[in-house]
Amino acid sequence: MPEPMGFYTDTTVCIGCKACEVACKEWNQLPAINGGQNTLSGDSYDNTRRLDGINWRHVKFIEQFAPQGPSPAGSAPQGRWLMMSDVCKHCVQAGCLEVCPTGAIIRTEFDTVVIQADVCNGCRDCIAACPFDVIDINPVTNTAQKCTLCYDRMQANLVPACAKACPTASIQFGTIADLRSRADQRVAQLRGQGVPAYIYGDERMLGGLNSFYLLIDRPGVYGLPANPQLPSRNNLPSWLLSIGTAVIAGLLGLVAFRKGRMDAVTPAARGGEGV
Amino acid sequence: MLPFRENPVEWGWLVYLEMFIAGVAAGAYATAALLEANGRGNSPVARTGHLLAFPLVVLAGILLTVDLHRPERFWHMVIASEVFTPILKLWSPMSFGSWLLLLFGFWTFVSFLDALIARRRLTLWGWRADRTLHGTPLGLVWSLIGAVIAFFLGSYSGVLLNVTNFPGWGHSIMIGAMFVATALVTGMAAVLLIEALRRQTDWGDVAGIVRATVVLVAWQLLLVLAFVVTLGRAGLPVFFTGGSLVAILLAIAFGIVVPLILGAPIANPRVHSGRVALFAALILVGGFLLRAAVVMGPQHG
């Protein structure tokens, strides 16, 4: 049995080159947005906009500059860029996998989460269930799709295309145990330099994200939920409330029906009896 | 939970209609079961419930299938492709709901045939108008089991919305409970509307159903309020904007408040059959608007 595998993304060394996006698109034969006739988003250098059915990697550009304009001559610029190559988190406790009614979403031998395009029927429940807004319909296959962590390449002992293409080793691929050790060392190094680095996606988050991140600002700044939760947290309470309501409604209906019928059943009020 | 979602789930008009129609089917069957529990399983009102439930649940299944992005794979909901074995994930409301639709379809089909035979529209070997299922002890058991399935069918779509990470749907756990009440009142309203227009019915049973509907519409109002209260500050803005807000307000005004005013004084539905029809029609419209608003809000809010 292979060890759990995944991605560790060190956002502090991402340079926003988008090589990962290109490599992912090319390897997975994903189509261009709108047949290549894409309009500019107006959001920094980000025209990919989001993770969806045809973009399984997305480099986010976060500009943190003061709104008053350029810094005075000779002084250091007041602000910074944050860049982050986002991808499916391959959660150990995956909401998409829980709700998928067809069994199209599976956990692989590498502990990653993959949608089988030949099984998915496009019900879209997984889109609503994912806490990270990762999954979307691919308009070519008409099925839900997302990063497979290059399952086909992993089966051939190859590194996923994005990690292979990353020039700065911002995206690292390996066994989860090894990646977490590397990440801890990097966090310690950065904290030693006064950078408030931390790991997003440790074991406390949905059992651990097999694609986890080193961040230096709040999760919300990167468009990530601070406390992602499984959709199934609502399952039992919602069913119990529904059953309770059904019982009360049944009893109310029964009593009210009897009362209404008794009041009305007089020779004047009654009509025919036939079926 | 993310404050807003970018990838659209695209549950639109087909889903609004499916959820509404499945609810009406469940409610109509539960209405018939309520009558049967009072020894009225063979009454014309109960038979209308039996005749309504099956075609509506078939229609709901068709709408669900058409809404899939790969409708030819609708059977993957209940049969695992490649291995061809049944697939049921009890913890997945959509998987559970698919099985409920199938089971309810079978259950209502039997009652549908029984109603056709009772009304002498069909003959099937030994199954004759004077030997029908409903109106017997076995029919009572059949009805009560069917009512349990109907209640689950009426609520599963609400639970399904709760079991997501969409703002609004994931915030209040009252959606399933609210949908149970909506299913029951719209099912009763559908039966009442037909009986009021048909006029050849048992008016005593109609009076009982009118009274039960009024009480349950009031109960539904309480559940709607509980839903709003439990949304909290994060979930409330999702529903209280744009089309969703308009639909909720219309649903409360014309689907709940006006029917309560109209329905409460109806003591003799035979004399006031027009009023019964209006009362029922408004509840149906309100039930649709309420379900549509709940499904629409988080997608557009």
HADDOCK unambig.tbl for C-alpha pairs under 7 A between the chains (distance, minus, plus):
assign (segid A and resid 52 and name CA) (segid B and resid 7 and name CA) 6.67 0.50 0.50
assign (segid A and resid 98 and name CA) (segid B and resid 92 and name CA) 6.44 0.50 0.50
assign (segid A and resid 99 and name CA) (segid B and resid 92 and name CA) 4.55 0.50 0.50
assign (segid A and resid 100 and name CA) (segid B and resid 92 and name CA) 6.93 0.50 0.50
assign (segid A and resid 101 and name CA) (segid B and resid 77 and name CA) 5.72 0.50 0.50
assign (segid A and resid 101 and name CA) (segid B and resid 89 and name CA) 6.69 0.50 0.50
assign (segid A and resid 101 and name CA) (segid B and resid 92 and name CA) 6.46 0.50 0.50
assign (segid A and resid 101 and name CA) (segid B and resid 94 and name CA) 5.94 0.50 0.50
assign (segid A and resid 101 and name CA) (segid B and resid 95 and name CA) 4.44 0.50 0.50
assign (segid A and resid 102 and name CA) (segid B and resid 76 and name CA) 5.28 0.50 0.50
assign (segid A and resid 102 and name CA) (segid B and resid 77 and name CA) 5.02 0.50 0.50
assign (segid A and resid 102 and name CA) (segid B and resid 80 and name CA) 6.54 0.50 0.50
assign (segid A and resid 119 and name CA) (segid B and resid 81 and name CA) 6.57 0.50 0.50
assign (segid A and resid 121 and name CA) (segid B and resid 68 and name CA) 6.34 0.50 0.50
assign (segid A and resid 121 and name CA) (segid B and resid 69 and name CA) 6.25 0.50 0.50
assign (segid A and resid 121 and name CA) (segid B and resid 70 and name CA) 4.72 0.50 0.50
assign (segid A and resid 121 and name CA) (segid B and resid 71 and name CA) 6.73 0.50 0.50
assign (segid A and resid 121 and name CA) (segid B and resid 73 and name CA) 5.40 0.50 0.50
assign (segid A and resid 121 and name CA) (segid B and resid 74 and name CA) 6.69 0.50 0.50
assign (segid A and resid 122 and name CA) (segid B and resid 68 and name CA) 5.30 0.50 0.50
assign (segid A and resid 122 and name CA) (segid B and resid 69 and name CA) 4.51 0.50 0.50
assign (segid A and resid 122 and name CA) (segid B and resid 70 and name CA) 5.65 0.50 0.50
assign (segid A and resid 123 and name CA) (segid B and resid 68 and name CA) 5.18 0.50 0.50
assign (segid A and resid 123 and name CA) (segid B and resid 69 and name CA) 6.72 0.50 0.50
assign (segid A and resid 124 and name CA) (segid B and resid 9 and name CA) 5.91 0.50 0.50
assign (segid A and resid 127 and name CA) (segid B and resid 9 and name CA) 6.07 0.50 0.50
assign (segid A and resid 128 and name CA) (segid B and resid 9 and name CA) 6.26 0.50 0.50
assign (segid A and resid 128 and name CA) (segid B and resid 164 and name CA) 5.25 0.50 0.50
assign (segid A and resid 128 and name CA) (segid B and resid 165 and name CA) 5.89 0.50 0.50
assign (segid A and resid 128 and name CA) (segid B and resid 166 and name CA) 5.97 0.50 0.50
assign (segid A and resid 129 and name CA) (segid B and resid 164 and name CA) 4.26 0.50 0.50
assign (segid A and resid 129 and name CA) (segid B and resid 165 and name CA) 5.10 0.50 0.50
assign (segid A and resid 130 and name CA) (segid B and resid 165 and name CA) 6.37 0.50 0.50
assign (segid A and resid 131 and name CA) (segid B and resid 1 and name CA) 6.48 0.50 0.50
assign (segid A and resid 131 and name CA) (segid B and resid 165 and name CA) 5.46 0.50 0.50
assign (segid A and resid 133 and name CA) (segid B and resid 5 and name CA) 6.35 0.50 0.50
assign (segid A and resid 133 and name CA) (segid B and resid 6 and name CA) 6.96 0.50 0.50
assign (segid A and resid 133 and name CA) (segid B and resid 7 and name CA) 6.39 0.50 0.50
assign (segid A and resid 136 and name CA) (segid B and resid 7 and name CA) 5.90 0.50 0.50
assign (segid A and resid 142 and name CA) (segid B and resid 69 and name CA) 5.54 0.50 0.50
assign (segid A and resid 142 and name CA) (segid B and resid 70 and name CA) 6.46 0.50 0.50
assign (segid A and resid 143 and name CA) (segid B and resid 69 and name CA) 6.67 0.50 0.50
assign (segid A and resid 225 and name CA) (segid B and resid 1 and name CA) 5.62 0.50 0.50
assign (segid A and resid 225 and name CA) (segid B and resid 2 and name CA) 5.27 0.50 0.50
assign (segid A and resid 227 and name CA) (segid B and resid 1 and name CA) 6.78 0.50 0.50
assign (segid A and resid 228 and name CA) (segid B and resid 1 and name CA) 5.83 0.50 0.50
assign (segid A and resid 231 and name CA) (segid B and resid 163 and name CA) 4.67 0.50 0.50
assign (segid A and resid 231 and name CA) (segid B and resid 164 and name CA) 4.69 0.50 0.50
assign (segid A and resid 231 and name CA) (segid B and resid 165 and name CA) 5.70 0.50 0.50
assign (segid A and resid 232 and name CA) (segid B and resid 163 and name CA) 5.48 0.50 0.50
assign (segid A and resid 234 and name CA) (segid B and resid 162 and name CA) 6.12 0.50 0.50
assign (segid A and resid 234 and name CA) (segid B and resid 163 and name CA) 5.60 0.50 0.50
assign (segid A and resid 234 and name CA) (segid B and resid 173 and name CA) 6.47 0.50 0.50
assign (segid A and resid 235 and name CA) (segid B and resid 159 and name CA) 6.78 0.50 0.50
assign (segid A and resid 235 and name CA) (segid B and resid 163 and name CA) 5.82 0.50 0.50
assign (segid A and resid 237 and name CA) (segid B and resid 173 and name CA) 6.84 0.50 0.50
assign (segid A and resid 238 and name CA) (segid B and resid 159 and name CA) 5.78 0.50 0.50
assign (segid A and resid 238 and name CA) (segid B and resid 173 and name CA) 5.11 0.50 0.50
assign (segid A and resid 238 and name CA) (segid B and resid 174 and name CA) 6.58 0.50 0.50
assign (segid A and resid 238 and name CA) (segid B and resid 176 and name CA) 6.11 0.50 0.50
assign (segid A and resid 239 and name CA) (segid B and resid 159 and name CA) 6.56 0.50 0.50
assign (segid A and resid 239 and name CA) (segid B and resid 176 and name CA) 6.99 0.50 0.50
assign (segid A and resid 241 and name CA) (segid B and resid 177 and name CA) 5.68 0.50 0.50
assign (segid A and resid 242 and name CA) (segid B and resid 155 and name CA) 6.37 0.50 0.50
assign (segid A and resid 242 and name CA) (segid B and resid 176 and name CA) 5.37 0.50 0.50
assign (segid A and resid 242 and name CA) (segid B and resid 177 and name CA) 3.99 0.50 0.50
assign (segid A and resid 242 and name CA) (segid B and resid 180 and name CA) 6.53 0.50 0.50
assign (segid A and resid 245 and name CA) (segid B and resid 177 and name CA) 5.68 0.50 0.50
assign (segid A and resid 245 and name CA) (segid B and resid 180 and name CA) 6.98 0.50 0.50
assign (segid A and resid 246 and name CA) (segid B and resid 151 and name CA) 6.43 0.50 0.50
assign (segid A and resid 246 and name CA) (segid B and resid 180 and name CA) 6.27 0.50 0.50
assign (segid A and resid 249 and name CA) (segid B and resid 181 and name CA) 6.98 0.50 0.50
assign (segid A and resid 249 and name CA) (segid B and resid 216 and name CA) 6.64 0.50 0.50
assign (segid A and resid 253 and name CA) (segid B and resid 212 and name CA) 4.76 0.50 0.50
assign (segid A and resid 253 and name CA) (segid B and resid 216 and name CA) 6.76 0.50 0.50
assign (segid A and resid 254 and name CA) (segid B and resid 34 and name CA) 6.46 0.50 0.50
assign (segid A and resid 256 and name CA) (segid B and resid 208 and name CA) 6.83 0.50 0.50
assign (segid A and resid 256 and name CA) (segid B and resid 211 and name CA) 5.68 0.50 0.50
assign (segid A and resid 256 and name CA) (segid B and resid 212 and name CA) 4.61 0.50 0.50
assign (segid A and resid 256 and name CA) (segid B and resid 215 and name CA) 6.88 0.50 0.50
assign (segid A and resid 257 and name CA) (segid B and resid 208 and name CA) 4.02 0.50 0.50
assign (segid A and resid 257 and name CA) (segid B and resid 209 and name CA) 5.53 0.50 0.50
assign (segid A and resid 257 and name CA) (segid B and resid 211 and name CA) 5.98 0.50 0.50
assign (segid A and resid 257 and name CA) (segid B and resid 212 and name CA) 4.95 0.50 0.50
assign (segid A and resid 258 and name CA) (segid B and resid 208 and name CA) 6.16 0.50 0.50
assign (segid A and resid 259 and name CA) (segid B and resid 208 and name CA) 6.82 0.50 0.50
assign (segid A and resid 260 and name CA) (segid B and resid 207 and name CA) 5.55 0.50 0.50
assign (segid A and resid 260 and name CA) (segid B and resid 208 and name CA) 4.06 0.50 0.50
assign (segid A and resid 260 and name CA) (segid B and resid 211 and name CA) 5.21 0.50 0.50
assign (segid A and resid 261 and name CA) (segid B and resid 204 and name CA) 5.11 0.50 0.50
assign (segid A and resid 261 and name CA) (segid B and resid 205 and name CA) 5.86 0.50 0.50
assign (segid A and resid 261 and name CA) (segid B and resid 207 and name CA) 5.58 0.50 0.50
assign (segid A and resid 261 and name CA) (segid B and resid 208 and name CA) 4.17 0.50 0.50
assign (segid A and resid 264 and name CA) (segid B and resid 204 and name CA) 5.46 0.50 0.50
assign (segid A and resid 264 and name CA) (segid B and resid 207 and name CA) 6.18 0.50 0.50
assign (segid A and resid 264 and name CA) (segid B and resid 267 and name CA) 6.47 0.50 0.50
assign (segid A and resid 264 and name CA) (segid B and resid 268 and name CA) 6.39 0.50 0.50
assign (segid A and resid 265 and name CA) (segid B and resid 204 and name CA) 5.08 0.50 0.50
assign (segid A and resid 269 and name CA) (segid B and resid 203 and name CA) 6.62 0.50 0.50
assign (segid A and resid 269 and name CA) (segid B and resid 204 and name CA) 6.93 0.50 0.50
assign (segid A and resid 269 and name CA) (segid B and resid 268 and name CA) 6.17 0.50 0.50
assign (segid A and resid 269 and name CA) (segid B and resid 270 and name CA) 6.66 0.50 0.50
assign (segid A and resid 270 and name CA) (segid B and resid 202 and name CA) 6.48 0.50 0.50
assign (segid A and resid 270 and name CA) (segid B and resid 203 and name CA) 5.29 0.50 0.50
assign (segid A and resid 270 and name CA) (segid B and resid 204 and name CA) 5.71 0.50 0.50
assign (segid A and resid 271 and name CA) (segid B and resid 201 and name CA) 6.64 0.50 0.50
assign (segid A and resid 271 and name CA) (segid B and resid 202 and name CA) 5.57 0.50 0.50
assign (segid A and resid 271 and name CA) (segid B and resid 203 and name CA) 5.69 0.50 0.50
assign (segid A and resid 272 and name CA) (segid B and resid 200 and name CA) 6.64 0.50 0.50
assign (segid A and resid 272 and name CA) (segid B and resid 201 and name CA) 6.04 0.50 0.50
assign (segid A and resid 272 and name CA) (segid B and resid 202 and name CA) 5.82 0.50 0.50
assign (segid A and resid 273 and name CA) (segid B and resid 201 and name CA) 6.90 0.50 0.50
assign (segid A and resid 273 and name CA) (segid B and resid 202 and name CA) 5.75 0.50 0.50
assign (segid A and resid 274 and name CA) (segid B and resid 44 and name CA) 6.92 0.50 0.50
assign (segid A and resid 275 and name CA) (segid B and resid 43 and name CA) 6.18 0.50 0.50
assign (segid A and resid 275 and name CA) (segid B and resid 44 and name CA) 4.64 0.50 0.50
assign (segid A and resid 275 and name CA) (segid B and resid 119 and name CA) 6.05 0.50 0.50
